[in-house]
Amino acid sequence: MSSLLNEGDLLHEDSVVWLESPDRLDYVRQALDKTMRRRGKPRYERDGRLVGYTELDKTAEADPDSGLQLRRVFFLLPHDRDSEPEGPYQAGAPGEAVDPRTIAPRRVGEKTPRSQRGSAAITPAGR
């Protein structure tokens, strides 16, 4: 699914579940995935790792054609900054990357100086 989200895609989000502490991550990738259920850990079939996901409220209706729910997932790939600090995202970030501190139910995450340039960008020495 598209990683370019708008708040209309997130109307039925009830909660965000983190599998890893978002405080230690400069950014996470966010995307909408089709899942079988509204709640619980969704299947993850990408490289890298699932770091969080949303759960939907009871009024969320499944897609009439597929019977699946659209839920937001948060993930990192093996070459992302947390695993390869000197790698391709030492500075900059992938297009779907947002600062996990800005994520909340029904709210699209935001790009921040930390998510785009790394934690060094927000320290006094990095200014």
Beta strands, then each sheet from edge to edge (+ up, - down):
strand 1: 13-18
strand 2: 28-35
strand 3: 49-56
strand 4: 69-76
strand 5: 97-98
sheet 1: 1+ 3- 4+ 2- 5+
end
